[in-house]
């Protein structure tokens, strides 16, 4: 391995660089195509690193780039220690690390440890018999006397979470696609193998990990049935009709996370952020980040579903006021429709994409800049999904061009995940919007051309310019980056947050309703730092629907 690809020597004072950081999520296959085959790759990303650096972010989260049969676009890994040839080579990965570090950017990479692809060598050996060296590396169980699966667990991709394997005359567990068998992390050898994978990438120079489905690592050894949810909490698909008491959130997760943290700490100032799904996300986030021996931070789908009302936002933020752990937040990612569409005032509960919930009130049509401002006002580490800095809305992908297995399986009830994964528009007038010289794997959404990087770069009032301004504001003021958070006021429309560090406090005020509101100017000497449509005066702050305002004062 070229030594130049390693991360810079750890500075003890920078050990918590991730605390309050702004991270940029790269969905690799849709970011930039470097070899002209229509699929984004590592060389394409390297060529566009200056765009990420220009935002002022602290680093990037790189999605899976490992060899994969591509049934779930990289989240079905067939080799944990290599690069899929479609994305490049290990040498390209080394170059990415070197070039990112030269620009002051950290790089964390996805790790998918709850399951593998069926093509992984471990599973090929495990499935062959009941007595081979890896026979117990996956979750196997006998059929019930009537031949049915061992319990009632349901897959997130539809249907029972069990698939029959004739070679062993047993079922194997799959929380997702049947071709994505779940690893048995109860087995000490599996844990050791996974921690060796972590060591491999840490030694190569990555700055940390994003841990996919971190609360699904372990299962109930007794394979007990999940209880049904009460009718008022039940969803519309089988997997959302039961409480995931026994196939998620198991107590054995904590010792494993502590073992991982020890490995990471041995490599210096690194970061692990866990993805936490399910109804108990808040408790799990707090539990998994408690103290300094588990995950550095964790995020959930708390803000990745239907648009929350201001009081809901305040409740979720206040829950972290007195906790020792550190949260992360995102408003968009590769698994949910883009926030510019999902939280649009033109859509309420009917636009919930099967996620449940939603707001039936009359909603203000909030501009993307206000959602970006709110995200960057939160206490925690924040993740910006590629294209969010451009204000991209959700693309519409015709059924005949859909690629997402979840979307295809549930169409037309939900639209799936293709609409948030279409290529980034780099040049409005170029073929394929500058993403590739070849027809891309997903079509470019025509409406995105108007929001292309080249067009917004020349416009000081663009969403891109606003995003850069807001990130600079967060980076400049410790109150915004790492300060404490207080909800100074919340009602059906308004949300007034105060971020405080020492004697300095930053006021962030948002009108998320459908009518204009006026409130007393927060703190008489508050000095305006950013204005998103508000009308400040010495004594009052007028906020039209969708307006936001930041002001700096002394406590």
N, C-alpha and C positions, 0 to 999 in steps of 0.2 A: 504494500500500500504506500503510495507517495506520502512522505511525511508532511508535505505542504497542505494536504487535505484535512489535517487534524485541526480541532478547534484551538483557538489561542489559549495560552496558559491561564488557568483560573486565577482571578483576582478576588481575594477574600471579600473585599468591599462590594464586589459585584455578584455575590453568591445568590442574591435574590433579584437578579435582573428581570425575572419573569413576573415579579410582583407589580401589578399595574401596567404591564406591558401591553402594547398593541400588536397583535399578530395578524398576518395576512394569509388566508387560506387559499392554497393553490390546488385546483382540481386539474391535475396534470394533462389529461387527455383533451381538455377543452381550453387550455391556456394559450399555447403557441406551438405551431408545428415547425420543427426545424429541418425535417427531411422530405417534406412534401408528400406524405402518404395520407394526409387527412386526419391524423391523430396527433394530439399534442405530445411533446416529449421533452426530455431533459435538455438537449441542445436548444430547443425553442425557448424553454424557461430561462436558460442561462443568457440568451440573447435579449431577454426582456427584464432582467434583474434591475436595470436602472429605473424602470417604471415603478417597481416595488419600493426601491430605495427612495425615490422621489416623494413617496407618500409620507415619509418620516416614521414608518413603523419600525418596531424593534426586531422583527424577524418574520419568518414564514412557516406555515404548517404545510408540509408536502404530503399529499395523499399517496396511496399505495403505488409503488412502481415495480413491484416484485413480479416474477413469473406467475402467470395466472391463466386458467382456461377462459377467463373473462365472462363467466356467467353472471357475476355481480360486479363487474368492472373494477377488479383489483382487490375487492374484499374477500375473494376466495384465493388464498395464496397457496401456490404449489411449491415454492422454495423461498424460505425466509432470508437467505443470504445472497441473493443475486438480483439483478435488474432484468426485467423483461426486455428482450431485444427490440420490441416495438417502441420502448421508451428510451433506449440507449444502452450504455454499458456501465460497469462499476467505475471505470475511469471517468465517464461523464458525471457520475455522482460525486466523485472526488473533485472534479472541476467545479461543480455547482457549489460544494461546500467552501472551496477555496475562494471563489469569486464572491459568494455571499458574505463570507467573513471579511473579505477585503472592503466591502461596502458597509460594514458594521451591522450586518444582518445575521441573526441567529437562524438556525434551521432545525425544526423538529419534524420527525417523520412518523407516519402512521405505523402502528403495530397492531396486527389483528391476531390476537392470541386466544380468543374463545373458540375458534374453529379454524379449519384449513379447507382447502379444496380437496375433493375426493382424489385428485391426481397426485397429491402430496405423497412422497415416498413413505412417510410414516403410516398413512392410512392404507396404502397399498399392502404394506406388510401386516398391519393390524387386521384387515378384513380377511386375510387369507386363511386364518384358522384361529382356534381358541387357545392355542398353546405356543404361539411364536413369541419372540422377545418383546414385541410391541402389542401384544394381544389386548392389553388393558390400557393402551394409550388413548383410546377413545371411549365414549360412553356407550356401552353395549348392554342389552337387556333381553331376557327371554320373552317370548309372547305370552299373553294370558292363555288360559286353557282353551279359549275359543279362537285362538289365533290372532286376536286383536292386539294393538300396541300395548305396552306395559302400563301406560297411564293416559290421562286426558290432556297432557300438555299440547299446546298448539303452536304452530310455526308462525312467525311474523310475515312470512311470504305466502301463507295460506295453507290450510289443511293440517293434519296431525304433525307433530314434531318428531316423528319416528319413521324410519325407512327400513324395510326388510332387506337383509343381506343373506342371499342363499348360501354363500360359502361357509358362513358360520351358523346358519339357521337362527339368527338373532336379529333384533332391531338395533339400529344405531340412532342416537339423538342428533337432531339438527334443528336449532332454533330459527334458522333461516332456510335457505334452499336445501332440498334433499341432497344435493351434491356438495354441501358445505357441512361435513360432519363435525360435531363438537368434540374438542379435546377433553380428556379426563384429567383436569388439573389436581384432582385428589392424589394422583400417582406421583410420587417424589421424582421419578425419572422425567416425567413430563415437565414438572416445574423447573428442574435443573436444565432441561433442554431449552426451555423458553428463556430462562435467565442467561443462558449462553448466547442466545440470539441477541438479547439486549446488549451484552458485552461486546458482541461483534460490531454492532453499529455505533456504540459509544466509542469504541477504540478507533473506529473509522473517522470519527470527528463530528457526528451529529450532536446537536445541543440538547436533545431530549426527544420525548415521544408523546404522541397523541394516542391514547389507548382506546381502541374501538370496543364498544359494549363492555366496559370494564366491570359492570355488575352482573355479567353473565358468565364469568369465569368458572364458577362452581355451581353444582347442582345438588339437590337433596339426595343423599346416598340411598335413602329408602324409596326413592321414586314415588312419593306420595302424590295423589291427585291434587291439582290446584282447586281451591274452592271457587264457586261461582261468585261473580260480583252481584250486588243488589241491583234490581231493575233500573234504578235511577242513575247508576254509574256504568251500566252496561253499554258497550259499543255495538257497532253494526256488523263486525266480523268476529268469527269464533275466538281469535286471539285476544280480543278486547272484551270478551264476555266472562273472563275469569281473572281472579287475583293471582299474580305471579309469585306466589308465596314460596314455591319449592323449586322453580327453575331459574331463579334470580335472587340476588341480594343475600347470598348465603354467608354465614359467619366466617367460613374458611378463607374468604377473600382478604380479610385484613392481614393475617400473617404473611400471605403471599405479597401483598403490596408493601409490607415492611421489608421483606427480603429484597424486593425490587429496589426500594429506596436505598438500601445499603449498597447495592451494586452501583447505583447511579451516583451516590455521594462519593464513592471511591474514584469517580472520574471528574470530580470538581463541580463547577457551577452549571448543572444541568437542570432539566425541567421535565416533569411528567404531568400531563393533563388527562384526566379520565373522562370518557363519555358515559354519562349516567342516564339510562332510560327508565321508563316505568313510572308508576304513580307515586312511588316513594322517593322520587328524585331528590327532594330537599334534604331529607334525613340522610340519604346515602352520600350526597355531596359533602355534608358536614362531617359524617363519620369517616369518609375516605380521606379527608384533608385535615383531620384533627391532629394538632401537634406538628412535629417536624420529622416524623418517622414514616409517614405514609405518602400519599400523593402530594405533590406541591400544590395542585389545584385541580378542580373538576368543573365540568359544565354539564348542563342538562338540556332538555327540550322546553324549559320554562318559558322562554321567549321565542320558541320556534314553532308554536302552534297558532291558533287564531289570535286576533288582536286583543290584548288585555286592556281593560279599563284602567285609568290612572290609579284607582284604589288597589287594583290587583298588582300593578307594578310596584306600588309603595309597599304592599304587604310582602312581596317576594324579596325586596331589597332590605326591608327592616328586619327580616328573619336572620340576616347575617350581621346585624349590628354588634352583637355580643358574642360571636363565635370566634374560636381561635383559628379555624380553617380559612382558606382563601378561595373565593368563588371565581369562576370564569363565566362570561356571558357572550352570546352571539344572537343576532337577529335573523341571520340567514346561514345556510350551509348547503352542501350538495344533496341533502336528503329531503329538503322541504322547499315549497315554492318561495320565490324571492319576496323579501319583506316589502318592497315597493308595490307589489300587487297584493300580497297576503293581508297587509294591514291597511290597504287603501280604504278610504271612506265609502267607496262605491260598493264595498262588499261587507257583509256582516256574517251572521251565522251560516248562511247558505254557502259561504266560500271557505269552508273549514277543511277541505281536502280529506275528509274522513277522520280528522284528528279529534273531533268533538269540540264542545265548548262554543266560543264565539260570543259576539256582543250584539244584542238585538237593538240597542239604542241607535238613535241617529248619530252617525259618526262623521267627524270632520275628515275631509280628504287631505291627509297630511302629506306634505312633500317629502321626498327621500332625505333631503338635507336635515330635516327635523329628527327623523329616526336615527340618522348618523350622529347628530348632536346628542341625542338621548343616550345612545350606546356609549359614546365617549365620555359621558358624564357619570357613568356607573362606577361604583367601587368594585374593583376586581380586575382581572385580566380580560381583555376583550379581543374577540376574533372577528375580523372583517372578511367576508367571503368575496372572492374575486368577482368583479363587476359591480359590487355594492358601491365602490368609490365612483362609479359612473352613473349610478342611479338606475341600473338596468331593471326592467320589470320582467315578469315571468313570460317566457316564450311559449307559443302554442305550437306543439309538435303534432302533426297529423298521425293518426293511428298507424298508417302504413310506414311511417318513418320512425316510430318509437323503438327504443332499444332497451329501456328499463324493464326487467322481468316483473317487478312489482306493479308497475303501471300497466303492463300488458295483461297481467293476471286479473287486475281489478277494474280495468276499463269497461264501461265508461263511468263507473261510479266515482272514481278518483282519476286524476290526470297523471299520477306517477311523478317521477323525479327527472324526467328528461328536460322539462321546461326550465329548470334552474341550472342545467348542465350544458346548454348550447355554447358555442365558441365565443370567446371574448372578441369584440369588434375593435381591431387596432386601427384600421384605416377605412373611413366611411365609404369611399368610392372604389376601393380595391376589390378584386375578385375575392369572394368569401370573406369580405371585410378585413383582409390582411392576415387572417388566421393561418391560411394555408394556400398553396398553389394548387391543391387537389380538393375535390369535393370532400367536405369534412364529415366526420362520423355522425354528427347531428347537424341539421341545417342551421345556418345563421338566420336568426329571427330578423326580418327586414326592418322592423321598428328600431332595432338596436344600432343600425348604421348611423342614425342621427346622434347617437350618444357615443360614437367611436372615440378612442383615445386621441387621435390626431385632431378631431374637431373640438373636443373639450380642452385640449392643452392650450389652444390659442384664445380661450375665453376665460377671462378673470372672474366671471360670474357663474361659471359652470359648476356642476356637482363635483367634478374632479378637483377644481380649485378650492371649493368649500371643504371637501374632505381633507385636503392638505392643510388648510388653515386650522381646522378643528383638531387634527392630530398634533400640529405644532403647539396649539394651546394646551392640550393635555400634557405634552412632553415638557413644556415650559414651567408648568405650575404643579409643584408637589401635591397641592391640595386635590387636584383632579386625578393625579396619577396614583397616589397612595394614601390620600387623606381619609379621614373618617367620613361617614355619610349620615346626614340627618334629613328626614322628610319634614320640611318646615311647613308645608301646606299641601293638602290633597283634597280634591272633591271630584265630582263627576267629570269635570273637564280639565282642571288645572293640576299640574304637578310641579312643586317647587322643592328642589333638592339643594342642600347645602353640603359642600365638600370642605373639610376643615383640616388644615395642617399647621400646628403651632398657633400663631396669632393671625394667620391668613385664612380666609374662607372664600370659596367660589360659589356664587349663587347660579343655579341653572333652573330656568323657569320655562315650562312648556304648556301651551294650550292645545290639548289633544281632542277638544270637542268641536262642535259644529257652529258655535256662536262666539262672537267677540267677547273678550273678558278684560276687565281692568282691575289691577290691584295696586296697593301702595308700593312705591319703589322699594325693593328690598335694600334695607340699610341705606341711610341718607348719603353716605360717602362711597357707595359701591360704584366702581369705575367700569364702564362697559368694556367687555373683552371680545364679544361677538354678538351680532344681532341677526337673527333669522326671521325677518319680517315684523318684529315687534316695533313699537313706537315709544321709546323711553322719554320721560321728562324728569325734571328734578324731583317731583313728588309722586308721579304715577308711572305705571308701565301698562300700556295698552297692547293687548295681544289678540290679533285677528286669529281665526281658526288656523291651526297648523304653525303658528309662530313660536319662536324660541328665543331665549336671551341668556347670555352669560355675563355676570358682573363680579368683579373682584373687590373685596373689602377686608377690613380688619375686624377680628372678633373682640 
